[in-house]
């Protein structure tokens, strides 16, 4: 799955089921029975949370810095080990927590070299959902990406609801460089974050923008990236840049910066400057 272009969003008029006919996968997850696929998805986060956890807990700054030395110590420069710039790890709802049917996706996890940039998206779905409905919405995006678009898994690496809750997207480990399908041409060495809702004419909530900042401060910090900085990514080919072209991008970019699309909506796009400065502050820069 080399996506995503504009077709990654939910098609207009498609209704997401808020209750699955087979029963609520979240309730099924609480039974304690885990398939081999569910065990593998959970084990990818074993350094962060117990097997079968519904949520990866938040950490304060000091514990996050200690964890960074454990996760990536051998790869850090002497300066990074002395003073790593990384934001406190936010709480993240795992795939088990939002009730992912792990039998839908392809079994193998795919990784890229590192995470040099984060691309912010919106899901182009409704804004009037209750935050308690967000797990069901994530399941809907997952089914659409896999069953309708034919992708190996949900395209986004993370999703954020309007209440500021963060959800694990594509399986493979939230601290790892999982290759997503979110920005056609720039899925390598990046991560994709989708804010649930449509933000062309409606402003995103301050909670959602803060969550994007918290998530990027941590995730980009794992790889030594400055949220206020610029980086170069090599295009894999798309409708803005030819294949092989080195493109200078903001470390926190919008989908439209790498692909000709209105995503993440004008109102959310205008908030990326706030997200960058806030994320840098969380990193201690």
ABEGO torsion letter per residue (X at the ends): XAOBBAAABBBBGBBBBABBAAEBAAAAAAAGBBBAAAAAAAAAAAAABBBGBABBBBBBAAAAAAAAAAAAAAABBAAAAABBBBBBBBBBBBAAAAGBBAAABBABBBBBABBABBBBBBAGBBAABBAAAAAAAAAAAAAAAAAAAGBABBABABBBBAAGBBBBBBBGEAABBBBBBABBGAABGBBBBBBBEBAAABBBBAAAAAAAAAAAAAAAAAAGBBAABBBBBBBAEBAABBBGBBBBBBABBBAAAABBBAOAEAAAAAAAAAAAAAAAAAAGX
